[in-house]
């Protein structure tokens, strides 16, 4: 059991002890004040039983008003009011018990009032002190610091400044820009000027970003602020009010599954960032979920130019908008095209001459395969062949191809195995690296088992599992994207690598958990055994310099699943696989 989990378990008992100590301290302090700092010994037979009764009453009302729960570093007005109510109710009850019972004759009455005041002060002061210490520790632990300017002086700006002050981070507001009637300071942050002064201020003050905290209905001023930020070359973000988020409708289909599961351990992708730093990178299939995640990670490496290639105009548009809002200074080039169009593909390579190519375009939904076999093969196999041809023709030093998870035991996995055979059997250029990396289905992806379970629950459909104790792998898109960069950094020519990330959970446990989270009735789990003719053997593994990246050795014989797949392929694709498999055997 780690230290954090132990502290969470002991938190309530520790809070009880602290509250009891505060009550005892308040009581004796009140007695010292009453008797002018010298308690007569004759008073102890009355005071000590009174203390025992007071502690019992106080603990009862502390629990009744939930003072043993909550985090002190987030203390606010509600917590102070709860302390006042609890102390008052406890004092009234204590006074009634002492006076009406007659058991404590001669108990000094002034102690009632003094102890009540001191209890409120000590309970409130301890929480405020904990909040201040927490903020100091957080500030001391921050290595970097990003200074920002906040545009606005209304409720949204006040909320942003208060949140940054209450929960210190690497973001530090140096000032705000408000109207002529604005106050001079907001929560200690000074007013720097008005809206017309913003451009001059951004040129005089070195800030990392501008937070636009204006009402959503003031669109003209928001647009004017955005234009000013772009003129000054400063990043910006528009911050909406909490009310806007609450009233904004959310579609039932929008499942942010990553919020519901624990993320993987942090991954140090420094080696992967070094691979892309200062280079021209072509990302094929940038509009997909994994392609977009890789684009975000590659952008952190500061490439010379990032080329986003996809046939979906909408996907490229939204990805470009995201980068414009967060990384305007990144040299970004969206390119519309289809990797099955060889002329367009070679035109892109000839024009931009990429140093690194990452192929992330592939269909991943197994239920699409039966009625769309030819199209899946054209995209996932012929597309890989076309990109490989362009990589070899234009002498690209580094090229990486994403392959489906090795745990996928179906015909879609067979298509990817055929693509890996194609990659392994092509003659390589001296010093060049062409490698395939297998990655697991991530949360929210179309082919992810967890996503399939969530969809089935929403539609009240039975959930299929291959066995009663069947397990599925849970991995987040951000964690997999970072680990992919690490795999790219350790890859050698014609490698087939696999990622060991995420964790496994039983299908039944995931279904029960999601039903609880979404407040849905549990759906039955039906056992549908896996079709054995599509299962391919797992190849031998060898270690790499990365503990979570392993190397796979492909068999020299054609896998049985690929042989089965060839029978249903179109003629040109069938010949392609047969030639590649023959080259592998030779």
C-alpha positions as CSV (number, residue, x, y, z in Angstrom):
1,X,0.0,0.0,0.0
2,X,1.5,3.3,-1.0
3,X,1.8,6.4,1.2
4,X,-1.0,8.3,-0.5
5,X,-3.5,5.5,-0.1
6,X,-2.5,5.0,3.5
7,X,-3.1,8.8,4.2
8,X,-6.5,8.7,2.6
9,X,-7.5,5.7,4.8
10,X,-6.2,7.5,8.0
11,X,-7.5,10.9,7.0
12,X,-10.8,10.8,9.0
13,X,-9.3,9.4,12.2
14,X,-6.6,12.1,12.0
15,X,-9.2,14.8,11.5
16,X,-11.1,13.5,14.6
17,X,-8.0,13.7,16.7
18,X,-7.2,17.2,15.4
19,X,-10.7,18.5,16.2
20,X,-10.7,16.9,19.7
21,X,-7.3,18.6,20.3
22,X,-8.7,22.0,19.2
23,X,-11.7,21.5,21.6
24,X,-9.4,20.7,24.5
25,X,-7.2,23.6,23.7
26,X,-10.1,26.0,23.4
27,X,-11.6,24.8,26.7
28,X,-8.4,25.2,28.7
29,X,-7.7,28.6,27.1
30,X,-11.1,29.8,28.1
31,X,-10.5,28.5,31.7
32,X,-7.2,30.3,31.8
33,X,-8.8,33.5,30.7
34,X,-11.6,33.1,33.2
35,X,-9.3,32.5,36.1
36,X,-6.6,35.0,34.9
37,X,-4.1,32.4,33.9
38,X,-4.2,30.4,37.1
39,X,-6.8,27.6,37.5
40,X,-7.5,26.9,41.1
41,X,-7.2,23.2,42.0
42,X,-10.7,23.3,43.7
43,X,-12.2,23.9,40.3
44,X,-10.8,20.8,38.6
45,X,-13.4,18.4,39.9
46,X,-16.0,20.4,38.0
47,X,-14.0,21.4,34.9
48,X,-12.7,18.0,34.0
49,X,-16.1,16.2,33.8
50,X,-17.4,19.3,31.9
51,X,-14.5,18.9,29.4
52,X,-15.5,15.2,28.8
53,X,-19.1,16.2,28.2
54,X,-18.0,19.1,25.9
55,X,-15.8,16.8,23.8
56,X,-18.7,14.3,23.4
57,X,-21.1,17.1,22.3
58,X,-18.6,18.7,20.0
59,X,-17.7,15.5,18.2
60,X,-21.4,14.7,17.6
61,X,-22.1,18.1,16.1
62,X,-18.8,18.2,14.1
63,X,-20.0,14.9,12.5
64,X,-23.5,16.3,12.1
65,X,-22.2,19.3,10.1
66,X,-19.6,17.2,8.1
67,X,-16.5,18.9,9.5
68,X,-14.7,15.6,9.3
69,X,-15.0,15.6,5.5
70,X,-13.8,18.0,2.8
71,X,-10.3,19.2,2.0
72,X,-8.9,22.1,4.1
73,X,-6.9,23.5,1.2
74,X,-10.2,24.4,-0.5
75,X,-11.8,26.1,2.5
76,X,-14.4,28.8,1.7
77,X,-17.3,30.7,3.2
78,X,-19.5,27.6,3.3
79,X,-16.9,25.9,5.5
80,X,-16.8,28.9,7.9
81,X,-20.6,28.9,8.1
82,X,-20.7,25.2,8.9
83,X,-18.1,25.8,11.7
84,X,-20.2,28.6,13.1
85,X,-23.4,26.5,13.1
86,X,-21.7,23.4,14.6
87,X,-20.0,25.4,17.4
88,X,-23.2,27.3,18.2
89,X,-25.3,24.1,18.3
90,X,-22.7,22.4,20.4
91,X,-22.5,25.3,22.9
92,X,-26.3,25.5,23.2
93,X,-26.5,21.8,23.8
94,X,-23.6,21.8,26.3
95,X,-25.2,24.7,28.3
96,X,-28.5,23.0,28.4
97,X,-27.0,19.8,29.7
98,X,-25.0,21.6,32.4
99,X,-27.7,23.9,33.6
100,X,-30.7,21.5,33.4
101,X,-29.0,18.4,34.7
102,X,-27.5,20.1,37.8
103,X,-24.7,17.5,37.7
104,X,-22.0,20.2,37.4
105,X,-22.9,22.7,40.1
106,X,-20.6,25.8,40.1
107,X,-19.4,25.4,36.5
108,X,-18.1,28.9,35.5
109,X,-20.6,30.4,33.0
110,X,-18.2,32.7,31.3
111,X,-16.4,29.7,30.0
112,X,-19.4,28.9,27.8
113,X,-18.9,32.1,25.8
114,X,-15.1,32.1,25.8
115,X,-14.9,28.5,24.7
116,X,-17.4,29.1,21.9
117,X,-15.5,32.0,20.5
118,X,-12.1,30.3,20.8
119,X,-13.4,27.1,19.1
120,X,-14.7,29.0,16.1
121,X,-11.5,31.0,15.8
122,X,-9.2,27.9,16.1
123,X,-11.2,25.8,13.7
124,X,-11.4,28.5,11.1
125,X,-7.8,29.5,11.6
126,X,-6.5,26.0,11.3
127,X,-8.2,25.6,8.0
128,X,-7.0,28.9,6.6
129,X,-3.5,28.0,7.8
130,X,-3.7,24.6,6.0
131,X,-4.9,26.4,2.8
132,X,-2.0,28.9,3.0
133,X,0.6,26.1,3.6
134,X,-0.8,24.1,0.7
135,X,-0.5,27.0,-1.6
136,X,3.0,27.8,-0.5
137,X,4.1,24.1,-1.0
138,X,2.5,24.1,-4.5
139,X,4.3,27.3,-5.5
140,X,7.6,26.1,-4.1
141,X,7.3,22.9,-6.2
142,X,6.7,24.7,-9.5
143,X,9.9,24.9,-11.6
144,X,8.6,27.0,-14.4
145,X,6.3,30.0,-14.4
146,X,3.9,31.3,-17.1
147,X,2.8,34.9,-16.7
148,X,-0.6,35.7,-18.2
149,X,-2.8,38.8,-18.7
150,X,-6.5,38.5,-18.1
151,X,-8.8,40.5,-20.3
152,X,-12.0,41.3,-18.4
153,X,-13.1,42.6,-15.0
154,X,-16.5,40.9,-14.6
155,X,-17.5,37.7,-12.8
156,X,-15.6,35.4,-15.2
157,X,-12.3,37.3,-14.6
158,X,-12.9,37.3,-10.8
159,X,-13.5,33.6,-10.9
160,X,-10.3,33.0,-12.9
161,X,-8.1,35.1,-10.6
162,X,-9.6,33.6,-7.5
163,X,-9.1,30.0,-8.9
164,X,-5.5,30.7,-9.8
165,X,-4.9,32.2,-6.3
166,X,-6.7,29.4,-4.5
167,X,-5.0,26.6,-6.5
168,X,-1.5,27.7,-7.4
169,X,-0.1,26.4,-10.6
170,X,2.6,27.4,-13.1
171,X,0.2,30.1,-14.4
172,X,0.6,33.5,-12.7
173,X,-1.6,36.5,-13.5
174,X,0.4,39.7,-13.7
175,X,-2.6,41.9,-14.2
176,X,-6.0,42.4,-15.9
177,X,-7.4,44.7,-18.5
178,X,-10.8,46.1,-17.7
179,X,-13.2,48.9,-18.6
180,X,-12.9,52.5,-17.4
181,X,-15.1,51.8,-14.3
182,X,-13.1,48.8,-13.2
183,X,-11.6,48.5,-9.7
184,X,-7.9,49.1,-9.3
185,X,-7.2,45.5,-8.0
186,X,-9.0,42.1,-8.2
187,X,-8.0,39.6,-5.5
188,X,-4.6,41.4,-5.3
189,X,-4.0,41.5,-9.1
190,X,-3.6,45.0,-10.4
191,X,-5.4,46.6,-13.3
192,X,-3.0,47.4,-16.2
193,X,-5.3,49.4,-18.4
194,X,-8.4,49.3,-20.6
195,X,-9.1,47.4,-23.8
196,X,-7.5,50.0,-26.2
197,X,-4.3,49.7,-24.3
198,X,-4.0,45.9,-24.7
199,X,-1.7,45.9,-27.8
200,X,0.7,48.3,-26.2
201,X,0.7,46.3,-23.0
202,X,1.4,43.1,-24.8
203,X,4.4,44.7,-26.5
204,X,5.7,46.2,-23.2
205,X,5.1,43.2,-20.9
206,X,6.5,39.8,-21.6
207,X,3.7,37.3,-21.1
208,X,3.1,33.8,-22.3
209,X,-0.6,33.9,-22.9
210,X,-3.8,36.0,-22.7
211,X,-6.9,34.7,-20.9
212,X,-10.0,36.3,-22.5
213,X,-12.5,36.2,-19.6
214,X,-15.4,38.2,-21.2
215,X,-19.1,37.4,-21.3
216,X,-20.1,35.0,-24.1
217,X,-22.6,37.5,-25.4
218,X,-20.0,40.2,-25.9
219,X,-18.8,38.7,-29.2
220,X,-17.5,41.9,-30.8
221,X,-15.1,42.6,-27.9
222,X,-13.9,39.0,-27.9
223,X,-13.2,39.1,-31.6
224,X,-11.3,42.4,-31.2
225,X,-9.2,40.9,-28.4
226,X,-8.4,37.9,-30.5
227,X,-7.2,40.1,-33.4
228,X,-5.0,42.1,-30.9
229,X,-3.4,38.9,-29.6
230,X,-2.7,37.7,-33.1
231,X,-1.2,41.0,-34.1
232,X,1.1,40.8,-31.0
233,X,1.9,37.2,-31.7
234,X,0.7,36.1,-28.2
235,X,-1.2,32.9,-27.5
236,X,-4.7,33.2,-26.1
237,X,-7.6,31.2,-24.9
238,X,-11.2,32.1,-24.4
239,X,-12.6,31.2,-21.0
240,X,-16.3,30.7,-20.7
241,X,-18.3,31.0,-17.5
242,X,-19.3,27.9,-15.5
243,X,-22.9,28.7,-16.4
244,X,-22.0,28.4,-20.1
245,X,-20.6,24.9,-19.5
246,X,-23.6,23.8,-17.4
247,X,-26.3,24.9,-19.8
248,X,-24.5,23.7,-22.9
249,X,-26.2,20.6,-24.2
250,X,-24.1,17.4,-24.2
251,X,-25.0,14.7,-26.7
252,X,-25.6,11.3,-25.2
253,X,-23.1,9.8,-27.6
254,X,-20.2,12.0,-26.3
255,X,-18.5,9.6,-23.9
256,X,-15.3,10.9,-22.4
257,X,-14.2,7.6,-21.2
258,X,-10.7,8.8,-20.3
259,X,-12.2,10.7,-17.4
260,X,-13.5,7.5,-15.8
261,X,-10.4,5.3,-15.7
262,X,-7.0,5.8,-14.1
263,X,-4.3,7.1,-16.5
264,X,-1.1,5.2,-17.1
265,X,2.1,6.1,-15.3
266,X,3.8,9.2,-16.7
267,X,6.0,8.5,-19.7
268,X,9.2,10.4,-20.4
269,X,9.2,10.9,-24.1
270,X,12.3,13.0,-24.3
271,X,14.0,10.6,-26.8
272,X,11.0,10.7,-29.0
273,X,10.8,14.5,-28.9
274,X,14.5,14.6,-29.9
275,X,13.7,12.5,-33.0
276,X,11.2,15.1,-34.2
277,X,12.8,18.3,-33.0
278,X,13.7,20.7,-35.9
279,X,12.6,18.3,-38.6
280,X,9.8,18.3,-41.2
281,X,7.3,15.7,-40.2
282,X,4.6,14.2,-42.4
283,X,1.7,12.7,-40.4
284,X,-0.5,10.5,-42.7
285,X,-4.0,10.1,-41.3
286,X,-3.7,13.1,-39.0
287,X,-7.5,13.4,-38.7
288,X,-8.1,10.2,-36.8
289,X,-8.1,9.8,-33.1
290,X,-4.5,8.4,-32.8
291,X,-3.3,10.7,-35.6
292,X,-4.5,13.8,-33.8
293,X,-3.0,12.6,-30.5
294,X,0.3,12.0,-32.2
295,X,0.1,15.5,-33.8
296,X,-0.3,17.0,-30.4
297,X,2.7,15.1,-29.0
298,X,4.9,15.8,-32.0
299,X,4.1,19.5,-31.8
300,X,5.5,19.5,-28.2
301,X,8.9,18.5,-29.8
302,X,9.0,21.8,-31.8
303,X,9.4,20.4,-35.4
304,X,10.5,22.6,-38.2
305,X,7.3,21.9,-40.0
306,X,4.3,19.7,-39.2
307,X,2.4,18.4,-42.3
308,X,-1.1,17.0,-41.5
309,X,-2.2,14.8,-44.3
310,X,-5.8,13.4,-44.4
311,X,-8.7,13.0,-46.8
312,X,-11.2,14.4,-44.3
313,X,-11.5,18.2,-44.7
314,X,-13.5,18.5,-41.5
315,X,-11.0,16.6,-39.3
316,X,-8.1,18.7,-40.6
317,X,-10.1,21.9,-40.0
318,X,-10.9,21.2,-36.4
319,X,-7.4,20.0,-35.7
320,X,-6.0,23.2,-37.2
321,X,-8.3,25.3,-35.2
322,X,-7.1,23.5,-32.0
323,X,-3.5,24.3,-32.9
324,X,-4.3,27.9,-33.8
325,X,-5.9,28.4,-30.3
326,X,-3.1,26.7,-28.4
327,X,0.1,26.8,-30.6
328,X,-0.3,29.6,-33.1
329,X,3.4,29.9,-33.7
330,X,3.8,26.3,-34.8
331,X,4.5,26.0,-38.6
332,X,1.5,23.9,-39.5
333,X,0.5,22.8,-43.0
334,X,-2.9,20.9,-43.5
335,X,-2.8,18.8,-46.7
336,X,-6.0,17.2,-48.1
337,X,-5.4,14.0,-50.0
338,X,-5.8,10.3,-50.1
339,X,-2.9,7.9,-49.7
340,X,-4.5,5.7,-52.4
341,X,-4.0,8.5,-54.9
342,X,-0.3,7.9,-55.7
343,X,0.1,11.1,-57.8
344,X,-1.1,13.3,-54.9
345,X,1.1,11.4,-52.4
346,X,4.2,11.8,-54.5
347,X,3.4,15.5,-55.1
348,X,3.3,16.1,-51.3
349,X,6.7,14.2,-50.8
350,X,8.3,16.1,-53.7
351,X,7.1,19.5,-52.5
352,X,7.8,19.3,-48.8
353,X,10.6,16.6,-48.6
354,X,9.7,15.3,-45.1
355,X,12.5,14.0,-42.8
356,X,10.1,11.8,-40.8
357,X,6.9,10.1,-41.9
358,X,4.4,8.7,-39.5
359,X,1.6,6.5,-41.0
360,X,-1.5,6.5,-38.8
361,X,-4.3,5.9,-41.4
362,X,-6.2,2.7,-40.9
363,X,-9.6,1.3,-40.3
364,X,-9.9,-0.2,-36.9
365,X,-13.6,-1.4,-36.5
366,X,-13.8,-5.2,-36.9
367,X,-17.5,-5.2,-37.5
368,X,-17.0,-3.2,-40.8
369,X,-14.9,-6.0,-42.3
370,X,-17.5,-8.5,-43.5
371,X,-19.2,-6.2,-45.9
372,X,-16.2,-3.9,-46.7
373,X,-13.3,-6.3,-47.1
374,X,-12.0,-4.9,-50.3
375,X,-12.1,-1.3,-49.1
376,X,-10.4,-2.2,-45.8
377,X,-7.6,-4.0,-47.7
378,X,-7.2,-1.1,-50.1
379,X,-6.8,1.3,-47.2
380,X,-4.9,-0.8,-44.6
381,X,-2.7,-2.7,-47.1
382,X,-2.5,-1.0,-50.4
383,X,-2.2,2.4,-48.6
384,X,0.8,1.2,-46.7
385,X,2.4,0.0,-49.9
386,X,1.8,3.4,-51.5
387,X,3.4,5.3,-48.6
388,X,6.3,2.9,-48.6
389,X,6.8,3.5,-52.3
390,X,6.9,7.3,-51.7
391,X,9.2,6.9,-48.7
392,X,11.7,4.9,-50.8
393,X,11.5,7.1,-53.9
394,X,12.1,10.3,-52.0
395,X,14.7,8.8,-49.7
396,X,12.9,9.7,-46.4
397,X,15.3,8.8,-43.5
398,X,12.7,7.7,-41.0
399,X,9.2,6.2,-41.6
400,X,7.0,4.6,-39.0
401,X,3.7,2.7,-39.5
402,X,1.1,2.1,-36.9
403,X,-0.3,-1.5,-36.7
404,X,-3.2,-2.8,-34.8
405,X,-2.8,-4.4,-31.4
406,X,-1.3,-7.9,-31.4
407,X,-4.1,-9.0,-29.1
408,X,-6.7,-8.5,-31.9
409,X,-7.4,-12.0,-33.0
410,X,-9.6,-11.4,-36.0
411,X,-9.4,-10.8,-39.7
412,X,-8.7,-7.1,-39.3
413,X,-5.6,-8.1,-37.3
414,X,-4.7,-10.4,-40.2
415,X,-4.8,-7.5,-42.7
416,X,-2.3,-5.7,-40.4
417,X,-0.1,-8.7,-40.2
418,X,0.0,-8.8,-44.0
419,X,1.0,-5.2,-44.0
420,X,3.8,-6.0,-41.6
421,X,5.0,-8.8,-43.9
422,X,5.0,-6.3,-46.7
423,X,7.1,-3.9,-44.6
424,X,9.7,-6.6,-43.5
425,X,10.3,-7.9,-47.0
426,X,11.0,-4.6,-48.8
427,X,14.7,-3.9,-49.4
428,X,15.8,-0.9,-47.3
429,X,18.1,1.9,-48.0
430,X,21.4,2.1,-46.1
431,X,20.9,4.1,-42.9
432,X,17.2,4.4,-43.3
433,X,14.6,3.1,-40.8
434,X,11.2,1.7,-41.7
435,X,9.4,0.2,-38.7
436,X,5.9,-0.9,-37.6
437,X,4.6,-0.4,-34.1
438,X,1.6,-2.3,-32.8
439,X,-0.5,-0.2,-30.4
440,X,-3.6,-1.2,-28.3
441,X,-7.1,0.2,-28.9
442,X,-7.5,3.3,-26.7
443,X,-10.5,4.5,-24.7
444,X,-13.0,6.2,-27.0
445,X,-11.7,4.6,-30.2
446,X,-14.2,3.0,-32.5
447,X,-12.6,-0.4,-32.2
448,X,-12.1,-0.2,-28.4
449,X,-13.8,-2.9,-26.4
450,X,-14.6,-0.5,-23.6
451,X,-16.3,1.8,-26.1
452,X,-18.3,-1.1,-27.4
453,X,-19.4,-2.0,-23.9
454,X,-20.5,1.6,-23.2
455,X,-22.5,1.8,-26.4
456,X,-24.2,-1.5,-25.6
457,X,-25.2,-0.2,-22.2
458,X,-26.6,3.0,-23.6
459,X,-28.7,1.0,-26.1
460,X,-29.7,-1.7,-23.6
461,X,-28.1,-4.4,-25.8
462,X,-26.4,-7.6,-24.5
463,X,-22.6,-7.4,-24.1
464,X,-20.6,-10.1,-25.9
465,X,-17.5,-11.7,-24.4
466,X,-15.4,-14.6,-25.6
467,X,-15.5,-16.2,-22.1
468,X,-16.9,-15.7,-18.7
469,X,-13.6,-14.3,-17.3
470,X,-12.7,-12.5,-20.5
471,X,-10.5,-9.4,-20.0
472,X,-9.9,-6.3,-22.1
473,X,-7.0,-3.9,-22.1
474,X,-7.6,-0.3,-21.0
475,X,-5.2,2.4,-22.3
476,X,-5.6,6.1,-22.8
477,X,-4.9,7.9,-26.1
478,X,-2.5,10.3,-24.6
479,X,-0.5,7.6,-22.8
480,X,-0.3,5.5,-26.0
481,X,0.7,8.5,-28.1
482,X,3.6,9.3,-25.8
483,X,4.8,5.7,-25.7
484,X,4.6,5.6,-29.5
485,X,7.2,8.4,-29.7
486,X,9.4,6.4,-27.4
487,X,9.0,3.3,-29.6
488,X,9.9,5.4,-32.7
489,X,13.1,6.5,-30.9
490,X,14.3,2.9,-30.2
491,X,13.2,1.4,-33.6
492,X,15.7,-0.2,-36.0
493,X,15.2,-0.8,-39.7
494,X,12.3,-3.2,-40.5
495,X,11.4,-3.7,-36.8
496,X,8.0,-4.8,-35.7
497,X,7.5,-3.4,-32.2
498,X,4.7,-3.8,-29.7
499,X,3.7,-1.5,-26.8
500,X,3.2,-3.0,-23.3
501,X,1.0,-0.3,-21.7
502,X,-2.4,0.0,-20.0
503,X,-3.9,-2.6,-17.7
504,X,-6.5,-5.3,-18.1
505,X,-9.9,-5.6,-16.5
506,X,-12.7,-8.2,-16.7
507,X,-15.5,-7.4,-19.1
508,X,-18.1,-8.0,-16.4
509,X,-16.4,-5.6,-14.0
510,X,-16.1,-2.9,-16.7
511,X,-19.8,-3.3,-17.6
512,X,-20.9,-3.1,-14.0
513,X,-18.7,0.0,-13.4
514,X,-20.0,1.8,-16.5
515,X,-23.6,1.0,-15.7
516,X,-23.0,2.6,-12.2
517,X,-21.3,5.7,-13.6
518,X,-23.9,6.4,-16.3
519,X,-26.8,5.4,-14.0
520,X,-28.0,2.7,-16.4
521,X,-29.4,-0.8,-15.7
522,X,-26.8,-3.5,-16.1
523,X,-26.9,-5.4,-19.4
524,X,-26.5,-9.2,-19.6
525,X,-23.1,-10.5,-20.8
526,X,-23.4,-13.2,-23.5
527,X,-20.6,-15.6,-24.2
528,X,-19.6,-15.7,-27.9
529,X,-16.5,-17.9,-28.3
530,X,-13.8,-16.6,-30.6
531,X,-13.6,-18.0,-34.1
532,X,-10.4,-20.0,-34.0
533,X,-9.6,-19.9,-37.8
534,X,-8.8,-16.2,-37.4
535,X,-6.4,-16.6,-34.5
536,X,-2.7,-16.0,-35.4
537,X,0.1,-17.2,-33.2
538,X,2.0,-14.7,-31.1
539,X,5.6,-14.3,-32.2
540,X,8.6,-14.5,-30.0
541,X,9.7,-11.3,-28.3
542,X,13.0,-9.6,-27.4
543,X,13.7,-6.6,-25.3
544,X,14.5,-3.1,-26.4
545,X,16.2,-0.2,-24.5
546,X,12.7,0.9,-23.5
547,X,11.0,-1.3,-20.7
548,X,7.6,-0.9,-22.3
549,X,8.5,-1.5,-25.9
550,X,9.3,-5.0,-27.1
551,X,10.4,-6.4,-30.5
552,X,8.5,-9.1,-32.3
553,X,10.0,-11.7,-34.6
554,X,7.7,-12.5,-37.5
555,X,7.4,-16.2,-38.6
556,X,9.1,-17.2,-41.8
557,X,6.0,-19.1,-42.9
558,X,2.8,-17.3,-44.0
559,X,0.5,-17.0,-41.0
560,X,-2.7,-19.1,-41.3
561,X,-4.9,-16.1,-40.8
562,X,-3.2,-14.3,-43.8
563,X,-3.7,-17.5,-45.9
564,X,-7.4,-17.4,-45.0
565,X,-7.6,-13.7,-45.8
566,X,-5.9,-14.0,-49.3
567,X,-8.8,-16.2,-50.5
568,X,-11.3,-13.2,-50.2
569,X,-9.0,-10.5,-51.5
570,X,-9.3,-8.7,-54.9
571,X,-6.8,-10.0,-57.5
572,X,-4.2,-7.1,-57.1
573,X,-4.2,-7.2,-53.3
574,X,-4.0,-11.0,-53.3
575,X,-1.0,-11.0,-55.6
576,X,0.7,-8.3,-53.4
577,X,0.3,-10.5,-50.2
578,X,1.5,-13.6,-52.0
579,X,4.6,-11.9,-53.3
580,X,5.4,-10.5,-49.8
581,X,4.8,-13.8,-48.1
582,X,7.0,-15.6,-50.7
583,X,9.8,-13.1,-50.1
584,X,9.5,-13.6,-46.4
585,X,10.0,-17.4,-46.8
586,X,12.9,-17.0,-49.1
